[in-house]
Amino acid sequence: MNIRPARPEDAPAIAHIHVASWRSTYSGIVDAETLANLSVESRLAQWQRALSLPPSARQCLLLGENASGEPAGFASGGPQRDPELPFDGELYAIYLLQNAQGQGMGRGLFLAVAGFLQQNNFANMLVWVLKDNPARGFYRSMGGQFVTEKVIDINGQNLMEEAYGWPRLPDLLSAAE
C-alpha cells in the first residue's frame, strides 16, 4: 500500500472511487435513485477543479494505492467548516473501493490526513459521518469521541449525520504508533 498526495492526473481514478464507494457504502442508506444518478463524469469535473488549484498548506488530498499500485482510496482534509464547534481541523472525506476495505488503507489515509493537519498547526480534528454508515465503528476504533449530530439533506432525503472528534492530534498520532 502507498499513500501519496493526489496529482491532477489522478482525477479520473478519484472520481471513480468516489462514485463506487458511495454506491457500495450508502446502499440502503441513501435512496437508490440518488445512487443510480451519480456519475463519474460529474465527479470528474469536481476533482479536476480541486486538483487544478495550487497546493495549499491548509488542505490535503491524498490517494491510496493498493499493493499493485492501482488507486483504491482517497482522503481529504483541512480547516474545520463549522465555526460553532471547538475543532480547527476536519477530515472532509475518506472513500475506499469495497475490495480495499479492511486492509489498512483506510487507517493509513486517516492517519496521513491527521499527520498533515498536525504538521500544519491544527490542534485537533473532527469528521462528519452518516449515522447509518458502518464506518462510524472505524472512527470510534480510532478513538473518535461523539461530538454532535445534525440532519442533512441529500437530494431531498433527510439523513442524520454525526460528528466524531479527536481533541488532541498529538494524542491520536502517538496512540496509533
C-alpha positions in Angstrom: 0.0 0.0 0.0 1.2 3.5 -0.8 -0.3 6.9 0.2 0.7 10.0 -1.6 -0.5 13.5 -2.5 -3.0 13.3 -5.3 -2.0 14.9 -8.7 -4.1 16.3 -11.4 -3.9 13.1 -13.5 -5.4 11.2 -10.6 -8.8 13.0 -11.0 -10.4 10.1 -13.1 -9.4 7.5 -10.5 -10.6 9.7 -7.6 -14.0 10.3 -9.4 -14.4 6.5 -10.0 -13.6 5.7 -6.3 -15.9 8.4 -5.1 -18.9 7.1 -7.1 -18.2 3.4 -6.5 -17.7 4.0 -2.8 -20.9 5.9 -2.4 -22.8 3.2 -4.2 -21.4 0.4 -2.1 -21.3 2.2 1.3 -24.6 4.1 1.1 -26.8 1.4 -0.5 -29.8 1.1 1.8 -29.0 4.4 3.5 -29.2 6.9 0.6 -32.2 6.4 -1.7 -31.5 4.2 -4.7 -32.4 6.8 -7.3 -29.7 9.2 -5.9 -27.1 6.5 -6.0 -28.1 5.4 -9.5 -27.9 9.0 -10.8 -24.3 9.5 -9.5 -21.9 9.9 -12.4 -18.2 9.6 -12.7 -18.3 12.4 -15.2 -19.8 14.9 -12.8 -17.4 13.9 -10.0 -14.5 14.1 -12.5 -15.3 17.8 -13.1 -15.3 18.4 -9.3 -12.0 16.6 -8.8 -10.3 18.2 -11.8 -11.2 21.6 -10.4 -9.9 20.7 -6.9 -6.7 19.3 -8.3 -6.1 22.3 -10.6 -5.7 24.6 -7.6 -2.2 25.3 -6.3 -1.2 23.1 -3.4 -2.2 24.5 0.0 -0.6 24.2 3.4 -4.2 24.3 4.7 -5.8 21.4 2.8 -4.7 18.0 1.6 -6.0 15.4 -0.9 -4.3 12.1 -0.6 -4.5 9.0 -2.9 -4.2 5.4 -1.6 -2.8 2.8 -3.9 -3.1 -0.9 -3.4 -0.1 -3.4 -3.5 -0.4 -3.4 -7.3 0.0 0.4 -7.5 -3.7 0.9 -8.5 -5.7 3.7 -6.9 -8.1 2.2 -4.4 -8.9 5.1 -2.0 -8.6 8.8 -1.2 -9.0 11.2 1.7 -9.1 14.9 2.1 -8.8 17.3 5.0 -8.3 20.9 6.0 -9.8 23.6 8.2 -13.0 22.7 10.0 -16.0 24.1 8.3 -18.4 24.6 11.2 -17.4 27.7 13.3 -19.7 26.6 16.1 -17.6 23.5 17.0 -14.4 23.6 19.0 -12.2 21.9 16.5 -9.9 23.5 14.0 -9.2 20.6 11.6 -11.5 18.3 9.7 -11.3 15.1 7.8 -13.5 16.0 4.9 -13.7 12.7 3.1 -12.3 9.2 3.1 -13.5 6.8 0.5 -12.3 3.3 -0.4 -13.2 0.8 -3.1 -15.1 -2.0 -1.4 -12.3 -4.5 -2.2 -9.7 -2.3 -0.4 -11.7 -2.1 2.8 -10.4 -3.9 5.9 -6.8 -4.0 4.6 -5.4 -1.0 6.5 -5.7 1.6 3.7 -8.5 3.5 5.5 -6.4 3.7 8.7 -3.4 4.8 6.6 -5.3 7.6 4.9 -6.9 8.7 8.1 -3.6 8.9 9.9 -2.0 10.7 6.9 -4.7 13.4 7.0 -4.3 13.7 10.8 -0.5 14.0 10.3 -0.9 16.6 7.6 -3.2 18.6 9.9 -0.8 18.4 12.8 2.2 19.4 10.7 0.2 22.5 9.5 -0.5 23.6 13.1 -4.0 22.2 13.6 -4.6 21.2 17.2 -7.5 18.7 16.7 -9.8 17.2 14.1 -13.3 16.0 13.5 -15.2 14.1 10.9 -18.9 14.0 9.9 -20.3 10.6 9.1 -23.9 9.5 8.3 -25.4 7.9 11.4 -26.2 4.7 9.5 -22.8 4.4 7.9 -20.9 1.3 9.2 -17.7 3.4 9.1 -18.8 5.0 12.4 -17.3 2.0 14.1 -14.0 2.7 12.4 -13.9 6.2 13.7 -14.7 5.0 17.2 -12.0 2.4 17.0 -9.6 5.2 16.1 -10.5 7.0 19.4 -13.1 9.3 17.9 -15.5 10.8 20.5 -19.1 11.7 19.6 -19.4 15.5 19.4 -22.8 16.3 18.0 -25.3 15.4 15.3 -27.4 17.2 12.7 -29.8 16.5 9.9 -28.5 16.9 6.4 -30.3 16.9 3.1 -29.1 14.6 0.3 -31.2 15.1 -2.8 -34.3 15.7 -0.8 -33.7 12.9 1.7 -33.2 14.0 5.3 -30.4 11.9 7.0 -28.8 12.1 10.4 -25.1 12.9 10.4 -22.8 12.5 13.4 -19.5 14.3 14.2 -16.7 12.4 15.9 -13.7 14.4 17.2 -10.2 13.9 18.4 -9.4 16.8 20.8 -5.6 16.5 20.5 -3.9 15.4 17.3 -0.6 14.5 19.1 -2.5 12.1 21.3 -4.2 10.5 18.3 -1.0 10.1 16.4 1.1 8.8 19.3 -1.7 6.2 20.1 -1.6 5.0 16.5 2.2 4.3 16.5 
